[in-house]
Amino acid sequence: MRSFGKAAFSHIQDHAGRIQIYVKKEIVGEDSYSLFKKIDIGDFIGIEGILFRTKTGELTVEVEKLSLLSKSLRPLPEKWHGLSDIEIRYRQRYVDLIVNPEVKNVFILRSKIIKAIREFLDNHGFLEVETPMMQPIPGGATARPFKTHHNALGIDLYLRIAPELYLKRLIVGGFNRVYEINRNFRNEGISIKHNPEFTMLEFYMAYATYNDLMDFTEKMFISVADKIIGGLKITTEQTELDMTPPWDRLTLKDAVIKYTNIEAKILEDRTLALEWAKSEGVPLKGDESLAKITLEIFEKKVEEHLLKPTFITDYPTEVSPLARRKDDAPEITERFELFIGGMEIANAFSELIDPEDQRERFLAQETERAGGDEEAHKMDEDFIRALEHGMPPTGGEGIGIDRLVMLFTGQSSIRDVILFPHMRPEAR
């Protein structure tokens, strides 16, 4: 606000933008002008007037009528002070959005990204569906769930960790292409890449394999990039990422060998692999299998190097309880994870459709759960029953929407793309 005695210039703004106003005492009257002089930044006002341009060419409203619509009891910080305290920004997102326009732009882009994904899937014959958020058996991923109780039914329920098993039931029921964009909940730690409540896209395509899904994913991401940023190059804090296909494809073992210089023979021997991992500071309890040791090495030593789009394939069957085994190597599965910018963005596989094999995998997971692994998958008899009715060969994929938005908007923390991230209670 810039006052000149009996006249003043100020700016008003709403969701559509900002415009300057000119308030003159002799036009609005003494009472209205006195009211205007008491207005704080953050107050809501209504004005009527005539448009004109100042000597500098700025479009301005010469106010004829002015009224106070709503009083801000906590005036906003002056524009030039801004709001830079990270914790305050996350806790008081409503203020952050007002005083930091670039923050609002991130969430506008988030909405556009989700819209672009929906349009791509809809144009490829997919049907958007909704599946239960509260489930009697948490399934579809290995994670610790949140637990609640339904009084009327007298049963415990779990906030879903993934919609996978319900979406597969729809494939069994005859919907050949389905997708869901919605929330998952995992009772785990918070970091720049993890929030206990997050948005996931999952889609399933009958008569497709994980190889088909790699091609499909490239096309989808390229379509989204073209609509959102108008090209295939994304600038991040670390580097410029080129999304131009074809994207790299590496097996899990080949990626470990490439980025750690570990000898291939070590990854064939559990004892050697455990010794190597411990010597390199990979956190292990010591009782892990060779498959889990290899995966830990990959997660701690390799992921951060996968900046350009890279499909990592051939995950061990032991750590992929819902994926189809490879015909020529049953100890590994037809599964991939997509990494971009050092982050896992997608997880996909040719689905396991053999009910007997699925039951054996669930039983193995139950054994691990009994041994103390709280994230191991539970037995789901109804899902096995669904598979016994017959499920066509299917490819399924999950994509983390929050991380995808981080990628396209150049944000380094997941909290910067979630409107209201979870935080510890505010100190009083």
C-alpha positions as CSV (number, residue, x, y, z in Angstrom):
1,M,0.0,0.0,0.0
2,R,1.4,3.4,-1.1
3,S,-0.4,6.4,0.5
4,F,-0.2,10.0,-0.6
5,G,-2.3,11.7,2.0
6,K,-5.7,11.9,0.4
7,A,-5.1,9.1,-2.1
8,A,-3.4,5.7,-2.1
9,F,-2.4,2.9,-4.4
10,S,-2.6,-0.8,-3.5
11,H,-3.0,-4.2,-5.0
12,I,-5.7,-6.8,-4.7
13,Q,-5.4,-10.4,-5.7
14,D,-7.5,-13.6,-6.0
15,H,-6.9,-16.9,-7.7
16,A,-6.9,-15.3,-11.1
17,G,-4.2,-12.7,-10.5
18,R,-3.4,-9.2,-9.2
19,I,-4.5,-5.8,-10.2
20,Q,-3.7,-2.3,-8.8
21,I,-6.4,-0.1,-7.3
22,Y,-6.4,3.7,-6.8
23,V,-8.4,5.0,-3.8
24,K,-9.1,8.7,-3.6
25,K,-10.8,10.3,-0.6
26,E,-12.9,12.8,-2.6
27,I,-14.3,9.9,-4.7
28,V,-15.1,7.2,-2.1
29,G,-15.9,9.6,0.7
30,E,-14.4,10.2,4.1
31,D,-15.8,7.1,5.9
32,S,-14.7,4.7,3.2
33,Y,-11.3,6.3,2.9
34,S,-10.9,6.1,6.7
35,L,-11.8,2.4,6.6
36,F,-9.4,1.8,3.7
37,K,-6.5,3.3,5.7
38,K,-7.1,0.7,8.5
39,I,-7.1,-2.3,6.2
40,D,-4.3,-4.9,6.7
41,I,-2.6,-7.2,4.2
42,G,-4.8,-10.3,4.1
43,D,-8.2,-8.5,4.5
44,F,-10.9,-9.2,2.0
45,I,-12.3,-6.2,0.3
46,G,-14.9,-5.5,-2.4
47,I,-14.5,-2.7,-4.8
48,E,-16.3,-1.2,-7.8
49,G,-14.7,1.4,-10.1
50,I,-13.5,2.5,-13.5
51,L,-10.5,1.0,-15.3
52,F,-7.7,3.3,-16.4
53,R,-3.9,3.1,-17.0
54,T,-1.3,5.0,-15.0
55,K,1.5,7.0,-16.5
56,T,3.6,3.8,-16.3
57,G,1.0,1.9,-18.2
58,E,-0.3,-0.3,-15.3
59,L,-3.9,-1.3,-15.5
60,T,-5.6,0.2,-12.4
61,V,-9.1,0.4,-11.0
62,E,-10.2,3.9,-9.8
63,V,-12.3,2.9,-6.8
64,E,-15.8,4.4,-6.5
65,K,-17.2,2.0,-3.8
66,L,-15.3,0.1,-1.2
67,S,-16.4,-2.4,1.5
68,L,-14.7,-4.7,4.0
69,L,-15.8,-8.3,3.2
70,S,-13.7,-10.2,5.8
71,K,-11.2,-9.1,8.4
72,S,-7.9,-10.9,8.8
73,L,-7.1,-11.2,12.5
74,R,-3.6,-12.5,11.7
75,P,-2.3,-10.1,9.0
76,L,-0.1,-11.8,6.4
77,P,3.6,-11.1,6.2
78,E,4.6,-8.2,3.9
79,K,5.4,-9.5,0.4
80,W,9.0,-8.4,0.7
81,H,9.4,-10.4,3.9
82,G,8.0,-13.5,2.3
83,L,7.6,-16.8,4.1
84,S,10.7,-18.9,4.1
85,D,10.6,-21.0,7.3
86,I,10.1,-24.5,6.0
87,E,8.2,-25.8,9.1
88,I,5.8,-22.9,9.1
89,R,5.2,-23.3,5.4
90,Y,4.2,-26.9,5.8
91,R,2.1,-26.4,8.9
92,Q,0.4,-23.3,7.6
93,R,0.1,-24.1,3.9
94,Y,-2.8,-21.7,3.6
95,V,-0.4,-18.8,4.2
96,D,2.3,-20.4,2.1
97,L,0.0,-20.5,-0.9
98,I,-0.9,-16.8,-0.5
99,V,2.6,-15.3,-0.1
100,N,4.6,-17.7,-2.3
101,P,3.0,-17.8,-5.8
102,E,5.6,-20.4,-7.0
103,V,4.2,-22.8,-4.4
104,K,0.7,-22.5,-5.8
105,N,2.0,-23.1,-9.3
106,V,3.5,-26.4,-8.2
107,F,0.0,-27.6,-7.1
108,I,-1.6,-26.3,-10.2
109,L,0.9,-28.3,-12.2
110,R,0.2,-31.3,-10.0
111,S,-3.5,-31.2,-11.0
112,K,-2.5,-30.8,-14.7
113,I,-0.2,-33.9,-14.5
114,I,-3.0,-36.0,-13.0
115,K,-5.4,-34.8,-15.7
116,A,-2.8,-35.6,-18.4
117,I,-2.4,-39.2,-17.0
118,R,-6.2,-39.7,-16.9
119,E,-6.6,-38.5,-20.5
120,F,-3.8,-40.8,-21.7
121,L,-5.3,-43.9,-20.0
122,D,-8.8,-43.0,-21.0
123,N,-7.7,-42.6,-24.6
124,H,-6.1,-46.1,-24.4
125,G,-9.3,-47.9,-23.4
126,F,-8.9,-47.9,-19.6
127,L,-11.8,-47.6,-17.1
128,E,-11.3,-45.5,-14.0
129,V,-12.6,-47.3,-10.9
130,E,-12.6,-47.0,-7.1
131,T,-11.7,-49.8,-4.7
132,P,-11.9,-50.0,-0.9
133,M,-9.7,-47.8,1.3
134,M,-10.5,-49.9,4.3
135,Q,-9.7,-53.6,3.8
136,P,-10.0,-56.6,6.0
137,I,-6.6,-57.9,4.8
138,P,-3.9,-55.4,3.8
139,G,-2.4,-56.6,0.6
140,G,-0.8,-55.7,-2.7
141,A,2.5,-54.6,-1.2
142,T,5.0,-55.3,1.6
143,A,4.4,-52.6,4.1
144,R,3.1,-52.0,7.7
145,P,-0.5,-50.9,7.6
146,F,-2.6,-48.5,9.8
147,K,-5.2,-50.4,11.8
148,T,-8.7,-49.4,12.8
149,H,-11.9,-51.0,14.1
150,H,-15.4,-51.0,12.7
151,N,-17.9,-51.1,15.5
152,A,-21.0,-52.2,13.7
153,L,-19.3,-55.1,12.0
154,G,-17.1,-55.9,15.0
155,I,-14.0,-56.4,12.9
156,D,-10.6,-54.8,12.5
157,L,-9.9,-53.1,9.2
158,Y,-6.7,-51.7,7.7
159,L,-6.2,-48.6,5.6
160,R,-5.0,-49.9,2.3
161,I,-1.3,-50.1,1.5
162,A,-2.2,-50.8,-2.2
163,P,-5.3,-51.3,-4.3
164,E,-3.7,-54.2,-6.3
165,L,-5.6,-57.2,-5.2
166,Y,-9.0,-55.5,-5.7
167,L,-8.0,-54.2,-9.1
168,K,-7.0,-57.8,-10.1
169,R,-10.4,-59.0,-9.0
170,L,-11.9,-56.7,-11.5
171,I,-9.6,-58.2,-14.2
172,V,-11.0,-61.6,-13.2
173,G,-14.5,-60.1,-13.5
174,G,-14.0,-59.1,-17.1
175,F,-12.7,-55.5,-17.0
176,N,-9.6,-55.8,-19.2
177,R,-8.2,-52.4,-18.6
178,V,-8.7,-50.6,-15.3
179,Y,-6.9,-47.9,-13.3
180,E,-7.3,-46.0,-10.0
181,I,-5.7,-42.8,-8.8
182,N,-6.1,-42.6,-5.1
183,R,-4.5,-42.7,-1.7
184,N,-2.4,-45.4,-0.1
185,F,-1.4,-45.5,3.6
186,R,1.8,-47.1,5.0
187,N,2.8,-46.9,8.6
188,E,6.4,-46.1,8.0
189,G,9.0,-43.4,8.4
190,I,8.9,-39.9,6.9
191,S,11.6,-38.6,4.6
192,I,12.1,-36.4,1.6
193,K,10.8,-39.3,-0.5
194,H,8.2,-40.8,1.9
195,N,4.9,-39.7,3.4
196,P,2.7,-42.1,5.3
197,E,-0.3,-41.0,3.1
198,F,0.5,-40.7,-0.6
199,T,-1.1,-40.8,-4.0
200,M,-0.7,-43.8,-6.3
201,L,-1.8,-44.6,-9.8
202,E,-2.3,-48.4,-10.4
203,F,-3.4,-49.8,-13.7
204,Y,-3.9,-53.3,-15.1
205,M,-3.9,-54.4,-18.7
206,A,-5.1,-57.9,-19.7
207,Y,-3.1,-59.7,-22.3
208,A,0.1,-57.7,-21.6
209,T,3.5,-58.5,-20.2
210,Y,6.0,-56.4,-18.3
211,N,7.8,-55.8,-21.6
212,D,4.6,-54.3,-23.0
213,L,4.3,-52.1,-19.8
214,M,7.8,-50.7,-20.3
215,D,6.9,-49.5,-23.8
216,F,3.5,-48.2,-22.5
217,T,5.1,-46.4,-19.6
218,E,7.6,-44.6,-21.9
219,K,4.7,-43.5,-24.1
220,M,2.7,-42.3,-21.1
221,F,5.5,-40.3,-19.5
222,I,6.4,-38.7,-22.9
223,S,2.8,-37.7,-23.4
224,V,2.6,-36.1,-20.0
225,A,6.0,-34.4,-20.4
226,D,4.9,-32.9,-23.7
227,K,1.7,-31.5,-22.2
228,I,3.2,-30.2,-19.0
229,I,6.7,-28.9,-19.9
230,G,6.4,-28.9,-23.7
231,G,9.4,-31.2,-24.3
232,L,11.4,-34.1,-23.0
233,K,14.1,-32.4,-20.9
234,I,13.5,-31.8,-17.2
235,T,15.8,-29.6,-15.2
236,T,16.4,-30.7,-11.6
237,E,18.7,-29.6,-8.8
238,Q,21.1,-32.4,-9.8
239,T,21.1,-32.4,-13.6
240,E,19.0,-32.1,-16.7
241,L,17.1,-35.3,-17.4
242,D,16.5,-36.3,-21.0
243,M,13.3,-38.4,-21.4
244,T,13.9,-39.3,-25.0
245,P,13.3,-43.0,-25.6
246,P,14.4,-45.7,-25.7
247,W,15.2,-45.7,-22.0
248,D,17.9,-47.9,-20.5
249,R,17.0,-51.4,-19.3
250,L,19.3,-53.3,-16.8
251,T,18.7,-56.4,-14.7
252,L,19.0,-55.9,-11.0
253,K,22.3,-57.9,-10.8
254,D,23.8,-56.0,-13.8
255,A,22.9,-52.7,-12.2
256,V,24.6,-53.7,-8.9
257,I,27.7,-54.8,-10.8
258,K,27.8,-51.7,-12.9
259,Y,27.5,-49.1,-10.1
260,T,29.4,-50.9,-7.3
261,N,32.1,-52.8,-9.2
262,I,31.3,-55.9,-7.1
263,E,32.4,-59.1,-8.7
264,A,29.6,-61.2,-10.2
265,K,30.6,-64.3,-8.3
266,I,30.0,-62.5,-5.0
267,L,26.3,-62.1,-5.9
268,E,26.1,-65.9,-6.3
269,D,27.2,-66.7,-2.8
270,R,25.2,-65.6,0.3
271,T,28.2,-65.5,2.6
272,L,30.4,-63.5,0.3
273,A,27.6,-61.1,-0.5
274,L,26.9,-60.6,3.2
275,E,30.6,-59.9,4.0
276,W,30.8,-57.5,1.1
277,A,27.6,-55.6,2.1
278,K,28.8,-55.2,5.7
279,S,32.2,-54.0,4.6
280,E,30.4,-51.3,2.5
281,G,28.2,-50.2,5.3
282,V,24.9,-51.7,4.0
283,P,22.7,-52.1,7.1
284,L,21.8,-55.8,7.5
285,K,20.7,-57.9,10.5
286,G,22.8,-60.9,9.2
287,D,20.0,-63.5,8.7
288,E,18.9,-62.2,5.3
289,S,18.7,-64.4,2.2
290,L,21.0,-63.8,-0.8
291,A,18.0,-62.2,-2.6
292,K,17.4,-59.7,0.2
293,I,21.1,-58.9,0.6
294,T,21.3,-58.2,-3.2
295,L,18.2,-56.0,-3.0
296,E,19.6,-54.1,0.0
297,I,22.9,-53.5,-1.8
298,F,20.9,-52.2,-4.8
299,E,18.8,-49.8,-2.7
300,K,21.7,-48.4,-0.7
301,K,24.4,-48.3,-3.3
302,V,22.8,-48.1,-6.7
303,E,19.5,-46.2,-6.7
304,E,21.0,-42.8,-6.3
305,H,23.0,-43.2,-9.5
306,L,20.0,-43.9,-11.6
307,L,19.3,-40.4,-12.8
308,K,18.2,-40.8,-16.4
309,P,15.2,-43.0,-17.0
310,T,16.2,-46.6,-16.3
311,F,14.1,-49.8,-16.1
312,I,15.6,-52.3,-13.6
313,T,14.3,-55.8,-14.3
314,D,14.5,-59.4,-13.1
315,Y,13.8,-59.1,-9.4
316,P,14.1,-62.3,-7.2
317,T,10.9,-64.3,-6.8
318,E,11.4,-64.2,-3.0
319,V,10.9,-60.4,-2.9
320,S,8.2,-60.3,-5.5
321,P,5.3,-62.3,-4.1
322,L,2.7,-61.2,-6.7
323,A,4.8,-61.4,-9.8
324,R,5.0,-64.1,-12.5
325,R,8.1,-66.3,-12.5
326,K,10.3,-66.3,-15.7
327,D,9.8,-69.5,-17.6
328,D,13.5,-70.0,-18.1
329,A,14.6,-68.9,-14.6
330,P,11.9,-69.5,-12.0
331,E,14.1,-67.9,-9.2
332,I,13.4,-64.5,-10.8
333,T,10.3,-62.7,-11.9
334,E,9.0,-60.7,-14.9
335,R,9.2,-57.5,-12.9
336,F,10.7,-54.0,-13.3
337,E,11.0,-50.8,-11.4
338,L,11.5,-47.5,-13.1
339,F,14.0,-45.0,-11.7
340,I,14.3,-41.4,-12.7
341,G,16.4,-38.8,-10.9
342,G,17.6,-41.4,-8.4
343,M,14.0,-42.2,-7.3
344,E,11.8,-45.2,-7.8
345,I,8.9,-43.9,-9.8
346,A,7.1,-47.1,-10.8
347,N,6.9,-50.8,-10.0
348,A,5.3,-53.3,-12.4
349,F,5.2,-56.9,-13.4
350,S,3.6,-59.6,-15.4
351,E,1.0,-60.7,-12.8
352,L,1.0,-64.0,-11.1
353,I,-2.2,-65.7,-12.2
354,D,-1.5,-69.3,-11.0
355,P,-3.6,-69.7,-7.8
356,E,-1.4,-72.6,-6.5
357,D,1.8,-70.7,-7.0
358,Q,0.2,-67.7,-5.4
359,R,-0.9,-69.7,-2.3
360,E,2.7,-71.0,-1.9
361,R,4.0,-67.4,-2.1
362,F,1.5,-66.3,0.5
363,L,2.5,-69.1,2.8
364,A,6.2,-68.2,2.4
365,Q,5.2,-64.6,3.3
366,E,3.3,-65.9,6.4
367,T,6.4,-67.7,7.5
368,E,8.4,-64.5,7.3
369,R,5.7,-62.7,9.2
370,A,5.8,-65.3,11.9
371,G,9.6,-64.7,12.1
372,G,9.1,-61.0,12.9
373,D,8.7,-59.4,9.4
374,E,5.7,-57.0,10.0
375,E,5.7,-56.0,6.4
376,A,5.3,-59.5,5.0
377,H,2.2,-60.2,2.9
378,K,-0.8,-61.8,4.7
379,M,-2.7,-64.8,3.3
380,D,-5.8,-63.7,1.3
381,E,-8.0,-66.7,0.6
382,D,-10.6,-64.7,-1.3
383,F,-8.0,-63.4,-3.7
384,I,-6.8,-67.0,-4.3
385,R,-10.5,-68.0,-4.9
386,A,-10.8,-65.2,-7.5
387,L,-7.7,-66.5,-9.3
388,E,-9.2,-70.0,-9.3
389,H,-12.1,-68.6,-11.4
390,G,-9.4,-67.7,-14.0
391,M,-7.5,-64.5,-14.7
392,P,-6.1,-63.7,-18.2
393,P,-2.4,-63.0,-18.6
394,T,-2.1,-59.4,-17.3
395,G,0.4,-56.7,-16.7
396,G,0.1,-54.4,-13.8
397,E,1.9,-51.2,-12.7
398,G,1.9,-48.7,-9.8
399,I,3.3,-45.2,-10.3
400,G,3.9,-42.8,-7.4
401,I,2.1,-39.6,-8.3
402,D,3.8,-37.5,-5.6
403,R,7.3,-38.5,-6.9
404,L,6.2,-38.0,-10.5
405,V,5.1,-34.4,-9.6
406,M,8.5,-33.9,-7.8
407,L,10.2,-34.9,-11.0
408,F,8.2,-32.6,-13.3
409,T,8.2,-29.6,-11.0
410,G,11.9,-29.9,-9.9
411,Q,11.1,-30.3,-6.2
412,S,13.5,-32.1,-3.9
413,S,11.1,-33.1,-1.1
414,I,7.8,-34.9,-1.3
415,R,6.5,-32.4,1.2
416,D,6.7,-29.7,-1.4
417,V,4.2,-31.5,-3.6
418,I,1.7,-32.6,-0.9
419,L,-0.6,-29.8,0.2
420,F,-0.8,-30.9,3.8
421,P,2.2,-33.3,4.6
422,H,2.2,-35.2,7.9
423,M,4.3,-33.6,10.7
424,R,5.1,-34.1,14.4
425,P,2.7,-32.3,16.7
426,E,3.4,-28.6,17.0
427,A,5.3,-27.6,20.1
428,R,3.2,-25.6,22.5
